């Protein structure tokens, strides 16, 4: 985490107190005399929870591959400083994207406050165009809602605006621009906001581990660095907090911990989020806590566009459990579109002729796409492999929106360090059967079609099927 006292000087802003048009009329000249020092973070690791040094106490969250923004207390007001700026984000090892974000990262830092806090957020614009901040789901004065032109003038480049309001209700919210939203959100401008309850809440239970992350998506051509902002649906990188597997950190918990996971979706499509090994309850949305009578056990919940879902469960089952979006293409990296299906097509002869002209040519998809985890396919620089990530047995063959819930009996309270791979007890791992295999029995009472086609004299169609063979046939 970096604190830069020379921030404004280096940014070309005239003096540390240079403030543009101010959105909050209640801020005094004394309060504006010195801005909170901007705190920046460039590391993509999951930072430890930020324990509150002042103000009301709360149990802090852990932002997956992210961090919580520090604040200062000023005459009873909790002050934050967000800096909208171009950032460089390592999405996984060997692949870096040029994005827009806040305080050195995309997504921006999580903001944590307590119900009833008066909050003042300074927003400095270091982008090449104007911006604003919308506090998604918050109850705020109309002039603080952040819709450029409707609620406020835009924050021009080099200017600083002030937002001030009371955090009126507990819950999980998001922040993002409402100025050139298509461009700025496609470039990664977004962040999480958590308002903790002031007192014991009948619908918000205390938990041992509290994780947050945002779903976001990008379209970055292989070998490129900057997302294409005009893409509507055909994204090729599906990410959690602008990280793609295997660059997404695991969610590490102690066995029998009560766990909460808050997930916000600022992509262009819905995501059915699926957890292995446990059942959970959806206990909250960005509209508030869900009444207990409206909860039911699930293993998958759909997080639609612009929504937040809060999951809770007790981590009773030790092991390494997959946690991912259940849309199959969202667990792959650098996805290409309009690629023909080649399964079962024997193109060995054609491939031989092509390789005489193009030495690096490689057959793709003849036996499915899992071969991509084993082949050393030449790729442009700065391109993430389609499916990767080495597990304890072999390649996990996943990418994109995928991580692992690691439940350990010996994990200490408050310890989020990766414990390594789970060692399964003897006799509990699936294994290869090497005995005789008999033909399956067929029931004579098997049903048929409800309305079979009339019999014709046309000869039957013969279909040639190429069965999978060993790698030596390539």
VOPAGU-2260 file (C-alpha; in pm, 1 decimal, decimal comma):
REM VOPAGU-2260
SITE   aa  ch    i         X         Y         Z
SITE  UNK   A    0       0,0       0,0       0,0
SITE  UNK   A    1     149,5     332,3    -107,6
SITE  UNK   A    2      86,9     677,2      36,8
SITE  UNK   A    3     203,5     955,2    -193,1
SITE  UNK   A    4     238,1    1299,9     -37,5
SITE  UNK   A    5     345,8    1441,9    -370,7
SITE  UNK   A    6      35,2    1306,5    -543,4
SITE  UNK   A    7    -117,3    1637,8    -649,1
SITE  UNK   A    8     215,2    1788,5    -749,3
SITE  UNK   A    9     298,4    1489,8    -968,1
SITE  UNK   A   10     -52,3    1481,2   -1112,8
SITE  UNK   A   11     -24,5    1838,9   -1229,6
SITE  UNK   A   12    -300,6    1963,1   -1003,7
SITE  UNK   A   13    -238,5    2311,7    -870,0
SITE  UNK   A   14    -154,2    2248,3    -506,9
SITE  UNK   A   15    -273,1    1991,5    -257,2
SITE  UNK   A   16    -580,4    2194,8    -169,8
SITE  UNK   A   17    -690,5    2259,0    -527,6
SITE  UNK   A   18   -1055,9    2162,3    -529,7
SITE  UNK   A   19   -1297,0    2190,8    -820,4
SITE  UNK   A   20   -1668,5    2238,9    -803,4
SITE  UNK   A   21   -1796,8    2089,8    -478,7
SITE  UNK   A   22   -2103,8    1868,4    -473,3
SITE  UNK   A   23   -2158,6    1897,4     -98,1
SITE  UNK   A   24   -2279,9    2236,1      19,8
SITE  UNK   A   25   -2243,4    2131,3     384,9
SITE  UNK   A   26   -1862,6    2107,9     371,5
SITE  UNK   A   27   -1694,8    2404,6     540,3
SITE  UNK   A   28   -1383,3    2584,6     421,2
SITE  UNK   A   29   -1198,3    2440,8     720,2
SITE  UNK   A   30   -1286,1    2085,9     618,2
SITE  UNK   A   31   -1161,1    2155,0     266,7
SITE  UNK   A   32    -836,5    2316,4     381,6
SITE  UNK   A   33    -649,5    1987,1     345,7
SITE  UNK   A   34    -766,4    1682,5     155,7
SITE  UNK   A   35    -719,4    1334,5     301,8
SITE  UNK   A   36    -395,6    1195,9     167,6
SITE  UNK   A   37    -470,9     952,9    -118,3
SITE  UNK   A   38    -372,8     594,2     -39,2
SITE  UNK   A   39    -284,3     376,1    -338,0
SITE  UNK   A   40    -248,0       0,9    -381,1
SITE  UNK   A   41     -90,9    -173,2    -679,2
SITE  UNK   A   42     -47,4    -529,9    -549,5
SITE  UNK   A   43    -313,0    -778,1    -659,8
SITE  UNK   A   44    -295,7    -996,5    -348,5
SITE  UNK   A   45    -584,5   -1037,1    -107,0
SITE  UNK   A   46    -504,7    -790,5     168,9
SITE  UNK   A   47    -585,2    -871,6     535,4
SITE  UNK   A   48    -901,0    -717,4     682,8
SITE  UNK   A   49    -858,7    -354,0     788,5
SITE  UNK   A   50    -945,0    -332,1    1156,7
SITE  UNK   A   51   -1108,3       1,6    1243,7
SITE  UNK   A   52    -859,1     224,6    1421,8
SITE  UNK   A   53   -1126,6     477,6    1517,4
SITE  UNK   A   54   -1498,1     530,1    1492,1
SITE  UNK   A   55   -1750,7     258,0    1571,2
SITE  UNK   A   56   -1624,6    -100,2    1591,7
SITE  UNK   A   57   -1723,0    -362,5    1332,3
SITE  UNK   A   58   -1603,7    -697,1    1198,8
SITE  UNK   A   59   -1424,4    -603,5     871,9
SITE  UNK   A   60   -1457,8    -778,6     538,3
SITE  UNK   A   61   -1187,3    -935,2     321,5
SITE  UNK   A   62   -1185,4    -822,3     -41,7
SITE  UNK   A   63   -1078,8   -1104,1    -272,6
SITE  UNK   A   64    -761,9    -988,2    -453,4
SITE  UNK   A   65    -827,0    -641,1    -317,1
SITE  UNK   A   66    -823,1    -417,9     -10,7
SITE  UNK   A   67   -1018,1    -174,8     208,9
SITE  UNK   A   68    -961,1     199,4     176,5
SITE  UNK   A   69    -829,2     367,6     495,4
SITE  UNK   A   70   -1000,5     681,9     623,8
SITE  UNK   A   71    -943,3     966,2     863,7
SITE  UNK   A   72   -1179,0    1110,0    1124,3
SITE  UNK   A   73   -1239,4    1483,4    1089,7
SITE  UNK   A   74   -1468,9    1639,2    1354,6
SITE  UNK   A   75   -1673,8    1320,9    1372,1
SITE  UNK   A   76   -1691,1    1270,9     993,1
SITE  UNK   A   77   -1531,2     966,4     830,1
SITE  UNK   A   78   -1334,9    1097,6     531,4
SITE  UNK   A   79   -1215,2     894,0     231,4
SITE  UNK   A   80   -1027,6     994,7     -83,0
SITE  UNK   A   81   -1099,4     814,4    -410,6
SITE  UNK   A   82    -877,2     881,5    -711,3
SITE  UNK   A   83   -1022,1     789,9   -1052,6
SITE  UNK   A   84    -726,1     709,7   -1276,4
SITE  UNK   A   85    -578,5     477,2   -1539,2
SITE  UNK   A   86    -434,1     165,3   -1375,2
SITE  UNK   A   87    -236,4    -141,7   -1472,9
SITE  UNK   A   88    -393,6    -464,0   -1345,5
SITE  UNK   A   89    -226,2    -803,7   -1356,0
SITE  UNK   A   90    -524,1   -1029,5   -1427,6
SITE  UNK   A   91    -314,9   -1344,7   -1388,5
SITE  UNK   A   92      52,6   -1428,9   -1409,8
SITE  UNK   A   93     180,8   -1331,3   -1753,3
SITE  UNK   A   94    -122,6   -1125,2   -1849,7
SITE  UNK   A   95    -166,4    -756,5   -1771,2
SITE  UNK   A   96    -445,6    -519,5   -1874,3
SITE  UNK   A   97    -450,7    -141,4   -1901,5
SITE  UNK   A   98    -770,7     -45,9   -1720,7
SITE  UNK   A   99    -933,1     246,5   -1545,5
SITE  UNK   A  100    -999,9     223,6   -1174,1
SITE  UNK   A  101    -949,9     391,9    -839,7
SITE  UNK   A  102    -643,7     435,5    -617,9
SITE  UNK   A  103    -414,2     220,9    -828,2
SITE  UNK   A  104    -645,0     -74,8    -884,2
SITE  UNK   A  105    -949,3    -207,0   -1067,0
SITE  UNK   A  106   -1185,3    -260,8    -900,8
SITE  UNK   A  107   -1128,2      22,1    -658,8
SITE  UNK   A  108   -1084,1     -34,0    -286,6
SITE  UNK   A  109   -1374,8    -146,6     -70,8
SITE  UNK   A  110   -1521,0     128,6     147,3
SITE  UNK   A  111   -1637,9      14,2     493,3
SITE  UNK   A  112   -1848,2     226,1     725,9
SITE  UNK   A  113   -2102,0     175,6    1004,6
SITE  UNK   A  114   -2473,2     249,1     996,3
SITE  UNK   A  115   -2525,4     608,2    1107,9
SITE  UNK   A  116   -2175,1     727,4    1010,5
SITE  UNK   A  117   -2151,4    1064,3     841,4
SITE  UNK   A  118   -1929,2     997,2     542,9
SITE  UNK   A  119   -1737,8    1244,0     326,5
SITE  UNK   A  120   -1577,2    1111,8       7,9
SITE  UNK   A  121   -1337,6    1327,8    -193,4
SITE  UNK   A  122   -1317,6    1213,5    -556,6
SITE  UNK   A  123   -1025,1    1334,9    -766,8
SITE  UNK   A  124   -1040,6    1281,2   -1142,0
SITE  UNK   A  125    -713,9    1181,9   -1311,5
SITE  UNK   A  126    -887,5    1036,0   -1616,6
SITE  UNK   A  127    -864,1    1193,5   -1963,8
SITE  UNK   A  128   -1239,7    1267,1   -1956,2
SITE  UNK   A  129   -1503,0    1374,0   -1705,0
SITE  UNK   A  130   -1649,1    1129,4   -1451,9
SITE  UNK   A  131   -1877,6    1100,4   -1146,9
SITE  UNK   A  132   -1959,2     844,0    -877,4
SITE  UNK   A  133   -2296,8     676,6    -825,7
SITE  UNK   A  134   -2344,6     507,0    -486,6
SITE  UNK   A  135   -2537,8     204,7    -611,4
SITE  UNK   A  136   -2816,4     104,3    -370,8
SITE  UNK   A  137   -2750,7     377,0    -113,3
SITE  UNK   A  138   -3011,5     613,5      28,8
SITE  UNK   A  139   -2845,9     951,5     -36,6
SITE  UNK   A  140   -2957,0    1312,4     -94,2
SITE  UNK   A  141   -3058,6    1361,5    -456,6
SITE  UNK   A  142   -2760,4    1585,3    -529,4
SITE  UNK   A  143   -2521,7    1309,7    -417,0
SITE  UNK   A  144   -2658,9    1034,7    -643,3
SITE  UNK   A  145   -2388,6    1089,5    -903,1
SITE  UNK   A  146   -2578,5    1094,7   -1232,3
SITE  UNK   A  147   -2394,2    1352,6   -1442,2
SITE  UNK   A  148   -2621,3    1625,2   -1573,4
SITE  UNK   A  149   -2918,7    1511,7   -1365,1
SITE  UNK   A  150   -2786,0    1533,2   -1008,3
SITE  UNK   A  151   -2456,9    1716,5   -1049,0
SITE  UNK   A  152   -2215,0    1865,9   -1301,1
SITE  UNK   A  153   -1945,1    1628,5   -1421,7
SITE  UNK   A  154   -1611,1    1605,0   -1244,0
SITE  UNK   A  155   -1374,6    1738,5   -1508,3
SITE  UNK   A  156   -1015,6    1608,2   -1542,9
SITE  UNK   A  157    -793,0    1747,7   -1269,2
SITE  UNK   A  158   -1086,5    1845,9   -1046,7
SITE  UNK   A  159   -1199,4    1712,1    -709,0
SITE  UNK   A  160   -1561,5    1679,8    -595,4
SITE  UNK   A  161   -1697,6    1604,9    -250,5
SITE  UNK   A  162   -1983,6    1369,4    -167,4
SITE  UNK   A  163   -2124,1    1379,6     185,3
SITE  UNK   A  164   -2411,4    1179,8     332,7
SITE  UNK   A  165   -2511,2     958,8     624,4
SITE  UNK   A  166   -2486,7     581,9     578,8
SITE  UNK   A  167   -2851,1     527,2     660,4
SITE  UNK   A  168   -2895,9     151,8     634,8
SITE  UNK   A  169   -2668,6    -150,9     674,0
SITE  UNK   A  170   -2594,7    -369,1     375,5
SITE  UNK   A  171   -2371,3    -430,0      76,7
SITE  UNK   A  172   -2356,4    -178,0    -205,8
SITE  UNK   A  173   -2141,6     -83,0    -503,8
SITE  UNK   A  174   -2001,0     235,7    -651,7
SITE  UNK   A  175   -1936,2     315,3   -1017,4
SITE  UNK   A  176   -1947,1     608,3   -1259,3
SITE  UNK   A  177   -2266,5     747,3   -1408,7
SITE  UNK   A  178   -2075,7     945,4   -1671,7
SITE  UNK   A  179   -1981,2     779,1   -2001,0
SITE  UNK   A  180   -2078,1     465,5   -1813,1
SITE  UNK   A  181   -2037,4     233,8   -2113,1
SITE  UNK   A  182   -1671,3     327,2   -2148,4
SITE  UNK   A  183   -1575,0     370,7   -1786,6
SITE  UNK   A  184   -1732,1      52,0   -1653,4
SITE  UNK   A  185   -1603,2    -147,0   -1952,1
SITE  UNK   A  186   -1258,1     -18,6   -1851,4
SITE  UNK   A  187   -1300,8    -146,0   -1492,9
SITE  UNK   A  188   -1429,4     147,4   -1287,9
SITE  UNK   A  189   -1624,9       2,0    -996,4
SITE  UNK   A  190   -1590,2     -84,6    -629,2
SITE  UNK   A  191   -1766,8    -228,4    -323,0
SITE  UNK   A  192   -1923,3     -42,0     -30,4
SITE  UNK   A  193   -2014,9    -221,2     293,6
SITE  UNK   A  194   -2221,7     -56,0     567,4
SITE  UNK   A  195   -2201,3    -260,9     886,6
SITE  UNK   A  196   -2493,5    -258,3    1133,2
SITE  UNK   A  197   -2458,5     -19,3    1426,4
SITE  UNK   A  198   -2614,9    -259,0    1676,3
SITE  UNK   A  199   -2708,9    -624,2    1686,4
SITE  UNK   A  200   -2937,1    -678,1    1386,1
SITE  UNK   A  201   -3217,0    -939,0    1378,6
SITE  UNK   A  202   -3142,0   -1031,4    1013,9
SITE  UNK   A  203   -2765,0    -975,6     995,2
SITE  UNK   A  204   -2577,1   -1235,9    1195,5
SITE  UNK   A  205   -2216,6   -1214,8    1301,9
SITE  UNK   A  206   -1982,1   -1431,3    1095,7
SITE  UNK   A  207   -1623,7   -1554,2    1127,5
SITE  UNK   A  208   -1517,9   -1481,2     767,4
SITE  UNK   A  209   -1670,4   -1217,1     542,1
SITE  UNK   A  210   -1554,5   -1207,0     177,4
SITE  UNK   A  211   -1650,2    -957,6     -94,8
SITE  UNK   A  212   -1579,5    -942,0    -467,7
SITE  UNK   A  213   -1725,6    -798,6    -787,9
SITE  UNK   A  214   -1802,0    -980,9   -1111,4
SITE  UNK   A  215   -1665,7    -797,0   -1414,9
SITE  UNK   A  216   -1586,3    -880,7   -1777,5
SITE  UNK   A  217   -1351,4    -755,8   -2047,0
SITE  UNK   A  218   -1287,9    -799,9   -2416,8
SITE  UNK   A  219    -912,6    -786,3   -2476,3
SITE  UNK   A  220    -772,9    -916,3   -2802,5
SITE  UNK   A  221    -487,4   -1169,4   -2770,1
SITE  UNK   A  222    -163,9    -977,4   -2742,7
SITE  UNK   A  223    -341,8    -650,1   -2660,8
SITE  UNK   A  224    -360,7    -462,7   -2330,3
SITE  UNK   A  225    -667,7    -238,0   -2351,6
SITE  UNK   A  226   -1030,0    -363,4   -2341,2
SITE  UNK   A  227   -1260,5    -300,4   -2635,9
SITE  UNK   A  228   -1531,1     -74,3   -2496,1
SITE  UNK   A  229   -1791,5    -131,7   -2768,7
SITE  UNK   A  230   -1842,4    -500,2   -2685,1
SITE  UNK   A  231   -2196,6    -574,3   -2562,9
SITE  UNK   A  232   -2203,1    -948,8   -2494,0
SITE  UNK   A  233   -1908,6   -1133,1   -2652,4
SITE  UNK   A  234   -1652,4   -1077,4   -2378,8
SITE  UNK   A  235   -1353,9   -1309,6   -2371,8
SITE  UNK   A  236   -1236,4   -1254,2   -2013,1
SITE  UNK   A  237   -1476,5   -1319,6   -1724,8
SITE  UNK   A  238   -1326,8   -1210,9   -1397,2
SITE  UNK   A  239   -1368,0   -1168,7   -1022,3
SITE  UNK   A  240   -1226,9    -836,8    -909,4
SITE  UNK   A  241   -1049,5    -806,0   -1246,7
SITE  UNK   A  242    -864,6   -1133,9   -1190,1
SITE  UNK   A  243    -902,7   -1455,8   -1390,3
SITE  UNK   A  244    -823,2   -1808,5   -1275,1
SITE  UNK   A  245    -559,3   -1914,8   -1183,3
SITE  UNK   A  246    -497,6   -1555,8   -1072,3
SITE  UNK   A  247    -796,5   -1555,0    -834,8
SITE  UNK   A  248    -697,9   -1621,0    -474,1
SITE  UNK   A  249    -869,3   -1901,1    -277,1
SITE  UNK   A  250   -1123,1   -1828,9      -5,9
SITE  UNK   A  251    -948,7   -1971,6     301,2
SITE  UNK   A  252   -1159,9   -2059,2     606,1
SITE  UNK   A  253   -1140,0   -2267,9     920,1
SITE  UNK   A  254   -1364,1   -2572,4     948,6
SITE  UNK   A  255   -1698,5   -2486,2    1116,0
SITE  UNK   A  256   -1651,2   -2114,2    1053,9
SITE  UNK   A  257   -1965,0   -1919,5     972,1
SITE  UNK   A  258   -1885,9   -1771,7     629,1
SITE  UNK   A  259   -2043,9   -1484,2     439,2
SITE  UNK   A  260   -1966,7   -1412,3      71,5
SITE  UNK   A  261   -2094,1   -1089,8     -86,3
SITE  UNK   A  262   -2096,4   -1089,6    -468,3
SITE  UNK   A  263   -2179,7    -789,1    -686,5
SITE  UNK   A  264   -2242,7    -811,1   -1061,4
SITE  UNK   A  265   -2147,5    -519,6   -1286,6
SITE  UNK   A  266   -2108,8    -724,2   -1606,6
SITE  UNK   A  267   -2352,3    -731,0   -1900,3
SITE  UNK   A  268   -2508,0   -1070,3   -1819,3
SITE  UNK   A  269   -2621,2   -1283,5   -1527,3
SITE  UNK   A  270   -2398,3   -1533,2   -1344,8
SITE  UNK   A  271   -2521,4   -1850,5   -1168,2
SITE  UNK   A  272   -2264,4   -1878,4    -888,7
SITE  UNK   A  273   -2216,6   -2236,2    -768,7
SITE  UNK   A  274   -2046,8   -2367,1    -454,7
SITE  UNK   A  275   -1932,5   -2729,2    -419,8
SITE  UNK   A  276   -1950,7   -2927,5     -96,8
SITE  UNK   A  277   -2189,7   -2701,9      96,9
SITE  UNK   A  278   -2536,2   -2552,0      90,4
SITE  UNK   A  279   -2588,0   -2182,2     156,9
SITE  UNK   A  280   -2865,4   -1934,2     221,0
SITE  UNK   A  281   -2908,2   -1608,8      28,5
SITE  UNK   A  282   -2934,2   -1373,1     325,4
SITE  UNK   A  283   -2910,7   -1033,8     157,3
SITE  UNK   A  284   -2926,9    -825,7    -159,3
SITE  UNK   A  285   -2830,9    -467,4    -232,0
SITE  UNK   A  286   -3188,4    -388,7    -128,6
SITE  UNK   A  287   -3121,3    -513,8     224,8
SITE  UNK   A  288   -3136,3    -824,3     441,3
SITE  UNK   A  289   -3366,8   -1104,7     325,3
SITE  UNK   A  290   -3639,5   -1197,5     578,2
SITE  UNK   A  291   -3573,4   -1540,1     728,4
SITE  UNK   A  292   -3909,3   -1666,1     602,4
SITE  UNK   A  293   -3794,4   -1597,9     244,5
SITE  UNK   A  294   -3467,0   -1792,5     262,8
SITE  UNK   A  295   -3408,4   -2145,7     142,0
SITE  UNK   A  296   -3100,1   -2368,8      99,8
SITE  UNK   A  297   -2920,1   -2349,4    -233,2
SITE  UNK   A  298   -2594,2   -2454,9    -397,9
SITE  UNK   A  299   -2631,1   -2214,1    -692,4
SITE  UNK   A  300   -2773,5   -1864,2    -700,8
SITE  UNK   A  301   -2815,2   -1636,1    -999,3
SITE  UNK   A  302   -2663,1   -1290,0    -967,3
SITE  UNK   A  303   -2825,9   -1070,3   -1229,3
SITE  UNK   A  304   -2687,2    -751,5   -1382,9
SITE  UNK   A  305   -2658,8    -469,6   -1131,5
SITE  UNK   A  306   -2738,2    -695,5    -835,6
SITE  UNK   A  307   -2562,9    -809,8    -519,7
SITE  UNK   A  308   -2617,5   -1144,0    -351,8
SITE  UNK   A  309   -2501,9   -1228,4      -0,2
SITE  UNK   A  310   -2442,8   -1600,0      72,1
SITE  UNK   A  311   -2398,5   -1755,5     415,8
SITE  UNK   A  312   -2308,6   -2106,9     525,6
SITE  UNK   A  313   -2116,7   -2300,5     788,4
SITE  UNK   A  314   -1799,6   -2453,0     643,2
SITE  UNK   A  315   -1845,6   -2799,8     790,4
SITE  UNK   A  316   -1679,7   -3000,0     512,0
SITE  UNK   A  317   -1300,3   -3004,6     507,2
SITE  UNK   A  318   -1130,6   -2998,3     168,2
SITE  UNK   A  319   -1073,1   -2792,3    -145,9
SITE  UNK   A  320   -1412,8   -2707,2    -295,6
SITE  UNK   A  321   -1465,7   -2549,7    -637,7
SITE  UNK   A  322   -1648,8   -2216,0    -641,2
SITE  UNK   A  323   -1737,1   -2075,1    -982,8
SITE  UNK   A  324   -1985,4   -1934,7   -1230,7
SITE  UNK   A  325   -2186,3   -2220,2   -1381,0
SITE  UNK   A  326   -2190,4   -2074,2   -1731,6
SITE  UNK   A  327   -1924,8   -2296,2   -1888,9
SITE  UNK   A  328   -1777,3   -2026,4   -2115,1
SITE  UNK   A  329   -1727,2   -1804,2   -1812,6
SITE  UNK   A  330   -1467,4   -2044,9   -1675,9
SITE  UNK   A  331   -1234,0   -2007,6   -1973,8
SITE  UNK   A  332    -981,9   -1739,0   -2066,1
SITE  UNK   A  333    -912,6   -1562,2   -2396,4
SITE  UNK   A  334   -1224,7   -1715,8   -2549,4
SITE  UNK   A  335   -1255,7   -1691,6   -2926,3
SITE  UNK   A  336   -1592,0   -1656,7   -3095,6
SITE  UNK   A  337   -1722,9   -1805,1   -3420,4
SITE  UNK   A  338   -1487,2   -2102,0   -3384,0
SITE  UNK   A  339   -1626,6   -2410,4   -3563,7
SITE  UNK   A  340   -1681,2   -2735,2   -3372,3
SITE  UNK   A  341   -1424,1   -2988,5   -3489,0
SITE  UNK   A  342   -1509,9   -3276,0   -3252,3
SITE  UNK   A  343   -1485,0   -3607,6   -3436,3
SITE  UNK   A  344   -1345,6   -3453,2   -3755,0
SITE  UNK   A  345   -1039,1   -3638,1   -3881,6
SITE  UNK   A  346    -820,5   -3368,6   -4029,0
SITE  UNK   A  347    -482,3   -3534,9   -3986,6
SITE  UNK   A  348    -415,0   -3519,2   -4360,1
SITE  UNK   A  349    -517,2   -3156,0   -4385,4
SITE  UNK   A  350    -315,1   -3066,5   -4075,1
SITE  UNK   A  351      -4,6   -3223,4   -4229,5
SITE  UNK   A  352     -42,9   -3014,7   -4544,4
SITE  UNK   A  353    -103,9   -2695,1   -4343,8
SITE  UNK   A  354     199,4   -2747,9   -4119,6
SITE  UNK   A  355     418,0   -2764,9   -4429,6
SITE  UNK   A  356     313,2   -2404,0   -4493,2
SITE  UNK   A  357     254,6   -2288,7   -4135,2
SITE  UNK   A  358     498,9   -2473,4   -3905,2
SITE  UNK   A  359     328,0   -2361,6   -3582,0
SITE  UNK   A  360     -20,7   -2473,9   -3691,6
SITE  UNK   A  361    -196,5   -2688,2   -3432,2
SITE  UNK   A  362    -515,9   -2892,5   -3458,1
SITE  UNK   A  363    -779,1   -2754,3   -3217,2
SITE  UNK   A  364   -1090,8   -2915,0   -3074,9
SITE  UNK   A  365   -1078,8   -3252,5   -3252,8
SITE  UNK   A  366   -1130,7   -3437,4   -2923,1
SITE  UNK   A  367   -1284,5   -3151,9   -2726,2
SITE  UNK   A  368   -1102,3   -2851,3   -2583,6
SITE  UNK   A  369    -928,1   -3007,2   -2283,6
SITE  UNK   A  370    -621,5   -3063,2   -2503,4
SITE  UNK   A  371    -559,7   -2689,1   -2464,0
SITE  UNK   A  372    -436,0   -2757,1   -2108,9
SITE  UNK   A  373    -163,7   -2990,0   -2237,2
SITE  UNK   A  374     -44,0   -2832,8   -2562,5
SITE  UNK   A  375     226,3   -2571,6   -2582,4
SITE  UNK   A  376      32,6   -2355,5   -2825,6
SITE  UNK   A  377     217,8   -2046,6   -2945,9
SITE  UNK   A  378      36,0   -1735,9   -2823,4
SITE  UNK   A  379      94,6   -1364,1   -2861,7
SITE  UNK   A  380     267,8   -1191,8   -2572,4
SITE  UNK   A  381      38,8   -1081,0   -2289,7
SITE  UNK   A  382    -225,6   -1346,4   -2355,2
SITE  UNK   A  383    -372,7   -1568,6   -2083,8
SITE  UNK   A  384    -399,8   -1941,3   -2164,5
SITE  UNK   A  385    -755,7   -2053,7   -2231,5
SITE  UNK   A  386    -765,8   -2318,6   -1957,8
SITE  UNK   A  387    -493,5   -2351,6   -1699,1
SITE  UNK   A  388    -417,2   -2382,1   -1328,8
SITE  UNK   A  389    -232,8   -2682,7   -1190,5
SITE  UNK   A  390    -409,1   -2880,8    -918,4
SITE  UNK   A  391    -265,2   -3156,6    -696,2
SITE  UNK   A  392    -341,2   -3425,1    -957,5
SITE  UNK   A  393    -318,8   -3250,5   -1296,3
SITE  UNK   A  394    -437,9   -2937,9   -1474,0
SITE  UNK   A  395    -768,8   -2805,9   -1338,0
SITE  UNK   A  396    -861,8   -2705,9   -1696,3
SITE  UNK   A  397   -1043,7   -2392,4   -1584,2
SITE  UNK   A  398   -1010,9   -2018,0   -1624,4
SITE  UNK   A  399   -1218,8   -1704,9   -1576,5
SITE  UNK   A  400   -1468,5   -1701,3   -1290,1
SITE  UNK   A  401   -1329,5   -1988,8   -1085,1
SITE  UNK   A  402   -1171,7   -2018,5    -742,9
SITE  UNK   A  403   -1146,7   -2263,5    -454,4
SITE  UNK   A  404   -1300,1   -2259,9    -106,9
SITE  UNK   A  405   -1030,6   -2409,2     117,2
SITE  UNK   A  406   -1173,0   -2545,3     442,3
SITE  UNK   A  407    -916,1   -2661,4     699,1
SITE  UNK   A  408    -955,2   -2798,4    1049,6
SITE  UNK   A  409    -619,7   -2657,3    1162,4
SITE  UNK   A  410    -660,0   -2309,7    1010,3
SITE  UNK   A  411    -629,1   -2050,3    1285,1
SITE  UNK   A  412    -889,2   -1785,7    1347,7
SITE  UNK   A  413    -814,2   -1478,3    1137,7
SITE  UNK   A  414    -553,2   -1661,9     927,3
SITE  UNK   A  415    -613,9   -1620,5     552,0
SITE  UNK   A  416    -286,7   -1768,9     425,9
SITE  UNK   A  417    -319,0   -2039,6     161,4
SITE  UNK   A  418    -271,0   -2376,0     340,0
SITE  UNK   A  419    -176,3   -2558,6      19,4
SITE  UNK   A  420    -363,0   -2850,6    -133,4
SITE  UNK   A  421    -587,9   -3068,3      78,3
SITE  UNK   A  422    -453,9   -3414,8     155,4
SITE  UNK   A  423    -750,3   -3647,9     125,3
SITE  UNK   A  424    -776,5   -3931,6     379,9
SITE  UNK   A  425    -694,0   -4278,2     243,7
SITE  UNK   A  426    -984,9   -4440,9      63,5
SITE  UNK   A  427   -1171,1   -4116,0      -7,0
SITE  UNK   A  428   -1031,5   -4035,8    -354,8
SITE  UNK   A  429   -1192,4   -4155,0    -678,8
SITE  UNK   A  430    -973,6   -4414,9    -850,5
SITE  UNK   A  431    -945,5   -4607,7   -1175,3
SITE  UNK   A  432   -1132,4   -4939,5   -1199,7
SITE  UNK   A  433    -923,8   -5206,7   -1372,7
SITE  UNK   A  434   -1159,0   -5505,1   -1354,3
SITE  UNK   A  435   -1375,7   -5654,3   -1632,2
SITE  UNK   A  436   -1639,5   -5432,9   -1791,0
SITE  UNK   A  437   -1962,3   -5600,5   -1899,7
SITE  UNK   A  438   -2216,8   -5471,1   -2148,4
SITE  UNK   A  439   -2498,6   -5277,2   -1980,5
SITE  UNK   A  440   -2828,0   -5456,8   -1937,5
SITE  UNK   A  441   -3112,4   -5314,3   -2145,8
SITE  UNK   A  442   -3466,9   -5309,2   -2021,5
SITE  UNK   A  443   -3713,1   -5463,1   -2266,5
SITE  UNK   A  444   -3971,9   -5222,3   -2136,7
SITE  UNK   A  445   -3780,0   -4912,8   -2244,2
SITE  UNK   A  446   -4012,2   -4646,5   -2383,3
SITE  UNK   A  447   -4005,2   -4505,5   -2732,8
SITE  UNK   A  448   -4104,1   -4187,1   -2909,0
SITE  UNK   A  449   -4451,1   -4055,9   -2843,5
SITE  UNK   A  450   -4511,1   -3981,4   -3211,9
SITE  UNK   A  451   -4266,0   -4187,2   -3422,0
SITE  UNK   A  452   -4215,2   -4092,3   -3785,0
SITE  UNK   A  453   -4385,1   -4300,9   -4052,1
SITE  UNK   A  454   -4159,0   -4566,8   -4201,2
SITE  UNK   A  455   -4018,8   -4485,3   -4544,4
SITE  UNK   A  456   -3815,8   -4689,3   -4789,5
SITE  UNK   A  457   -3520,5   -4452,7   -4782,7
SITE  UNK   A  458   -3190,4   -4626,5   -4702,1
SITE  UNK   A  459   -3048,5   -4561,5   -4357,4
SITE  UNK   A  460   -2789,5   -4285,8   -4325,2
SITE  UNK   A  461   -2441,1   -4405,8   -4239,1
SITE  UNK   A  462   -2242,9   -4180,7   -4005,9
SITE  UNK   A  463   -1871,2   -4228,9   -3965,6
SITE  UNK   A  464   -1759,7   -4167,8   -3607,0
SITE  UNK   A  465   -1398,3   -4115,9   -3518,7
SITE  UNK   A  466   -1344,8   -4241,1   -3167,0
SITE  UNK   A  467   -1087,4   -4078,8   -2936,9
SITE  UNK   A  468    -738,2   -4221,4   -2964,4
SITE  UNK   A  469    -407,5   -4155,7   -2798,7
SITE  UNK   A  470    -192,6   -3845,5   -2845,2
SITE  UNK   A  471      39,7   -4036,7   -3079,7
SITE  UNK   A  472    -220,5   -4004,8   -3358,1
SITE  UNK   A  473    -177,3   -3624,8   -3376,7
